[in-house]
Structure formats: C-alpha cells, structure tokens
Amino acid sequence: MKKALTGIAIVGALSVAAFAGVSSGLNKGERVSPFHPSHVAGPLANTTNCFPCTFQARPQAQVWVNGDSKENVMKIAHTLDSLMATHEKKEFKAMVVFVTSPKNVETRKTELKTALKNAPLKHIDVAVLASDNEAVKSYKFNLSNDVKNTVFLYKNWVVEQKMVNFTADEKGLGVLTSAISELVK
C-alpha cells in the first residue's frame, strides 16, 4: 500500500508540474455541494436529482468535461463504469458531467443519448450542466480552453483528490484506479 501511495504522490506531483498555472476545481479538503444537472444516462437518467445528495457519504468520482476529446472522456467513463462494478460492495459511484453553453444543453443531451447507444455504460451516470449554472462557480470549474476536464474523488462530501486535464492513457488510468482503490477503503 505504501508503494501505491508513493506512486500516486509522484504522478500527482508530475501532473501539477505539467499544468503549472492551470487551476480548476475544488481542492483537497474542500466540500462538494449540491447541484442539479440534467442526467441523460445511469441511475439518475431523465432527472435533475443531485448526485452528491443522492449518494451521500459514499465514495464518489465526478468528472467535469469542457471540450475534452470524445476518446479521452469515453476511456475515463468506461474505466469508472468498470470500477463501479469492481467496488460495488463499497458502493462506489461515479458521474461524468458535460459543461456546455446554456443554449446548447438540449442539443448536448440528445448527442450524448445517441452516442451512448453505441457505447453503453452500465453503471456510471452521465449528465449535462449549463456553464452559467451556479455549481460551475461553487465547484471552481475553470471554463477556459486550457482545461479539458477536472476529476474529483471524494467521500463524506470532502474532496480527497483532484486531477486537472486527466489523460486516460495506461499510466493515467493506473493512477485513477489506484486512487479509487484508496478512496473506497
């Protein structure tokens, strides 16, 4: 376990160094807050229920997306979907939320529903949120082109780790998998 934590710390330090000056999201120790996106898939599909409120103190992941590639987001989503099954007994929950302009919310929802028919996810929640929603500000999500995604890992409503501009390559997914294994302990 000590070796895994050291690996996470090293990769985390490298990620911070690689994206110096790029900041997005709540920091470790800060609390997530309620918000109501439009869910298009997953356990909250076709509702605007609050994800953190629904799953309360359980270990959770949120991936906020702002212009990231479909390929990267789908790798993250499929990995989280698989980890939800792996950690089902620990009640791990995950959500990908696509942030878009207020005028594109309905279009984005339709696009996602269509895309998910071809790449079904069994467990993970997928949602859309307007960029002018108060949650964008309260979660400190950076909408600039410099930020493609922000990953929050938390339990008991408190952020334990975040990753900005997460890349879903073999190394990155290994770090994410290890971090979630620690989160669910």
C-alpha positions in Angstrom: 0.0 0.0 0.0 2.9 2.4 0.8 4.3 1.8 -2.6 0.9 2.6 -4.3 0.6 5.8 -2.3 4.1 6.8 -3.2 3.3 6.2 -6.9 0.1 8.3 -6.6 2.0 11.1 -4.9 4.7 11.1 -7.6 2.3 11.1 -10.5 0.2 13.8 -8.7 3.3 16.0 -8.3 4.2 15.4 -12.0 0.6 16.4 -13.0 0.8 19.6 -11.0 4.1 20.5 -12.5 3.0 19.7 -16.0 0.0 22.0 -15.7 1.5 24.8 -13.6 -0.7 27.8 -13.8 -3.8 25.8 -14.8 -6.2 25.6 -11.9 -9.6 24.1 -11.9 -11.9 22.6 -9.2 -12.3 22.2 -5.6 -9.1 21.4 -3.7 -8.3 18.5 -1.3 -10.2 19.1 1.9 -13.0 21.3 0.4 -16.6 20.1 0.4 -18.7 19.2 -2.6 -22.1 20.9 -2.7 -25.5 20.0 -4.1 -26.3 20.7 -7.7 -28.9 19.6 -10.3 -27.6 18.7 -13.8 -29.7 17.1 -16.4 -28.9 13.3 -16.3 -29.0 11.5 -19.6 -27.8 8.0 -18.6 -27.2 6.0 -15.5 -29.1 5.6 -12.2 -30.4 9.2 -12.3 -31.3 9.2 -16.0 -34.1 11.6 -17.0 -33.9 13.6 -13.7 -32.2 16.6 -12.3 -31.5 14.9 -9.0 -28.5 16.0 -7.0 -25.7 13.4 -7.4 -23.9 14.0 -4.1 -27.2 14.3 -2.3 -28.5 11.0 -3.7 -25.3 9.0 -2.8 -24.4 11.0 0.3 -21.3 9.9 2.1 -20.4 7.1 -0.3 -17.0 7.2 -2.1 -17.7 9.1 -5.4 -16.0 10.5 -8.5 -17.1 13.3 -10.7 -15.5 14.1 -14.0 -16.3 17.6 -15.3 -15.7 17.9 -19.0 -15.2 21.1 -21.0 -14.1 20.4 -24.6 -12.1 17.2 -24.0 -11.9 14.6 -26.8 -14.6 12.0 -27.0 -11.9 9.3 -27.0 -10.4 10.5 -23.7 -13.8 11.0 -22.0 -15.0 7.6 -23.1 -11.9 5.9 -21.7 -12.4 7.6 -18.4 -16.1 6.8 -18.4 -15.6 3.1 -19.2 -12.9 2.8 -16.6 -15.1 4.4 -13.9 -18.0 2.2 -15.0 -15.9 -0.9 -14.6 -14.6 0.4 -11.2 -18.2 0.9 -10.0 -18.7 -2.8 -10.7 -15.4 -3.8 -9.0 -16.2 -1.7 -5.9 -19.9 -2.4 -5.8 -19.7 -3.7 -2.2 -18.1 -0.4 -1.2 -20.9 1.5 -3.0 -18.5 3.5 -5.2 -20.5 5.9 -7.5 -19.3 7.9 -10.5 -20.6 10.6 -12.8 -19.4 12.4 -15.9 -20.9 15.9 -16.3 -20.5 17.7 -19.6 -20.5 21.5 -19.1 -21.9 23.4 -22.1 -23.3 26.8 -23.0 -26.9 27.3 -21.8 -28.2 27.4 -25.4 -26.6 24.0 -26.2 -27.9 22.0 -23.2 -30.8 20.3 -25.1 -28.6 19.6 -28.2 -25.8 18.2 -26.0 -28.3 15.9 -24.2 -29.5 14.5 -27.5 -26.0 14.0 -28.8 -25.0 12.1 -25.6 -28.0 9.9 -25.6 -27.2 8.9 -29.2 -23.5 8.4 -28.6 -24.2 6.2 -25.5 -26.4 3.9 -27.5 -23.3 2.8 -29.4 -21.0 2.7 -26.3 -23.3 1.6 -23.5 -22.2 2.2 -19.9 -23.9 0.0 -17.3 -23.4 1.9 -14.0 -22.0 5.4 -14.4 -24.1 8.5 -14.5 -23.8 10.9 -17.4 -25.2 14.4 -17.2 -25.2 17.9 -18.8 -24.9 21.2 -17.0 -25.2 24.7 -18.4 -22.0 26.8 -18.0 -23.9 29.6 -16.2 -25.2 27.2 -13.5 -24.1 28.3 -10.0 -22.5 24.9 -9.5 -19.8 25.7 -12.0 -18.7 28.6 -9.8 -19.1 26.7 -6.5 -17.1 23.8 -7.8 -14.5 26.3 -9.1 -14.6 24.7 -12.5 -12.3 26.5 -15.0 -14.1 27.0 -18.3 -11.1 28.2 -20.2 -9.7 26.3 -23.2 -6.7 25.4 -21.1 -8.9 23.0 -19.0 -10.4 20.0 -20.8 -11.5 18.1 -17.7 -11.4 18.1 -13.9 -11.7 14.9 -11.9 -12.8 15.0 -8.2 -12.6 12.0 -5.9 -14.4 12.4 -2.6 -16.3 10.7 0.2 -18.2 12.1 3.1 -18.7 15.2 0.9 -15.0 16.0 1.2 -12.6 16.1 -1.8 -9.7 13.7 -1.3 -8.1 14.1 -4.7 -8.5 16.1 -7.9 -6.8 15.8 -11.3 -6.9 18.5 -13.9 -6.6 17.7 -17.6 -6.5 14.0 -16.8 -5.2 11.8 -19.7 -6.8 8.4 -19.9 -3.7 6.6 -21.1 -2.3 3.4 -19.5 -0.4 5.4 -16.9 -3.2 7.8 -16.1 -5.8 5.1 -15.8 -3.5 3.2 -13.5 -3.2 6.2 -11.2 -7.0 6.7 -11.3 -7.6 3.0 -10.5 -5.1 3.1 -7.5 -6.6 6.4 -6.2 -10.1 4.9 -6.3 -8.9 1.8 -4.5 -7.6 4.0 -1.7 -10.8 6.1 -1.7 -13.1 3.1 -1.1 -11.1 1.7 1.8 
